[in-house]
Every structure is written in structure tokens, then in C-alpha cells.
Amino acid sequence: MINIRSDREIELMKQAGHINYLTHLELRKHLKPGVTTNELNSIADKFIRSHGGVPSCLNFEGYPKSICISINDEIVHGIPSNRKLRNGDVVSIDFCTGLNGYQSDSANTYIIGDAPKEVVNLVENTKKALYIGLSQIKPGAKIGDIGHAIETFAHEHGLSVVEELVGHGVGTSIHEDPDVPNYGEAGTGITLKKGMVIAVEPMLNLGKKDVAILDDDWTIVTMDGSPSAHFEHTVVVTDDGYEILTGDKD
């Protein structure tokens, strides 16, 4: 079922989204070679709780940590550990924050230190793809318009689109209807309506689109070992477009 959220619910989700956004800003201060992903997980967990929120990824369907940290060829759901970040790593940080029963979800990808130009372009263009997808959102538009715009932009820049993983609705649960693919045909799929809240999250690879899951049953990687990038915002459909609930363009 696809929910239409009231003004009160949207305000609560905006509050949850603000904590999510602030947590990303806090984590950026600590992204440097030598820091472990466990340390970053602890920083995020403490920060979210100190602001009255709940790290909703923790124990979601058995996930063992508060945030997901995926490095280089890891696309999503990388589990924090004692692994240390190194110069040149491509690091995706993705997590959900709950507050007063409502959820928010966002992701950002960072480069630690220096990386080849093609990797820098991957990260920059994945972020651009997110906003190109968001630009399609307005009442009366179709879900397929979002994915088509993202896929077209990705292919124009020599990047592949992960198809096994998609965006989704957000509300009182982390994942709700509808699915929001990062590929597809314009003019297809459900019609967007004011009050719908969705997470749009392009996951683009420098190599091929094929993926595999590691033995931990969570971490999803590129089959060819190529780097991947991931950006995500939770947004609400407004009268004439959309509003980001998890931060600004930055």
C-alpha cells in the first residue's frame, strides 16, 4: 500500500531527516585514512541517540550495526568492522534515522584522499544522477520518469546502473511501497501524488552492472570488482515538485 502522508507526518519525518543530515555532517569530520569503520559506526550511533533519534538500521532484519559503510567495489550494506580507511578509498555511508515513529534514509559517497579521475567522475556523476532523478518529481509524474532520467544520465557518462537494488517508500517503516528503480521507461509506473514520501538512491558502477552478495549475507559488491558509488535522499512530493527531508544540496 502506498501512503499519502499528512502535514503532521511530513513534519515528523522532516525532523527525523534533519538528524540524519546532521549525522552525515558529523561523520565527514572523521573521514580520514586510519579510522576504522567500527569507529565511524560508534560515532554515528552516539550522535543519533544524543539528538533523540534511533539508529534504525540496527537489528533491521538482523543487520548487526547502526550504519552501512561500503568501500570501493562494495555497493551497499557493508558491515562496519575493524577495517581501516585508506587513501583512495571510495566510501559510501548509508543509514536510517527514526524519530517519534517516523523514518528517514539517506546516503553519501566520499573519496578518502586522492583517487584517479575516472573514480572522481564516478562519484560526482552519481551525485548528479540523484538530483537529475529528483528533478522529475511532481504530482502527475510517473515513477518511471525518475529511473529513466537516472539511467539515461548514467549511460551518457559511461556508468552502469545496478538493477537488483532500488529506492523505496519511507514512512513508519524504513522500506515501504512503492519501489523506485534507477532505470526504466518514462511515462510508466505509478503516478506520483502530493504527500508521497520516497527515497531515491542511484547506485552506479564504473564497470558492469552485475552484482554479487558476500558470505556475510549483507554486503553487495560489483561482480567485476569495479568501484561503485551511492547517493540517496528522502523526499516528499509537494504541490509543484518535491522537498528534500534529509538535507540540502551540498
Protein Blocks (a to p, Z undefined) as FASTA:
>chain_A
ZZdddfklmmmmmmmmmmmmmmmmmmmmmgcghiafklmmmmmmmmmmmnopacfkgopg
hiabfbdcdehjamghpacdfbdcdehiacdddddddeehiacdddddddehjadfklmm
mmmmmmmmmmmmmmmgcghiafklmmmmmmmmmmmnopacdfkbccddddjbmbdcdddd
fbdcehiajdddehiacdddddddfbdfbdcddfkomaccdfklpacddddddddddfkl
ccdfebccZZ
